[in-house]
């Protein structure tokens, strides 16, 4: 889990609290880890709240049973602003994507 990350307030206890690192794979190439995280999410009582949070914030990892790519597809399908987690790379090539950061550092 990213340092300094604040987990959203959920209406139900989340299933991910037992193994939070499972939900933050190093890359999407970790197919088994992503599949296991999504499986855990599928039975979680907080899945709906978690997904709502992920759709409105730029977060990395598996949230509400969705990957970042899944959430971008949902956002586009419903006409929502697409938010992607900043990974420290250059600007996104997709001109329809809005990249946001929650930086509190001062320059």
QUIPEJO-V899759 format. One line per field, one symbol per residue. ss: DSSP state (H for helix, E for strand, L for the rest). A space follows every 50 residues. Layout:
# QUIPEJO-V899759
ss->???
This chain:
# QUIPEJO-V899759
ss->LLLLLLLLLLLLLLHHHHLHHHHLLLLLLLHHHHHHHHHHHHLLLLHHHH HHHHHHLLLLLLELLELHHHHHHHHHHLLLLLEELLLLLLLLLLLLLEEL LLLLLLL
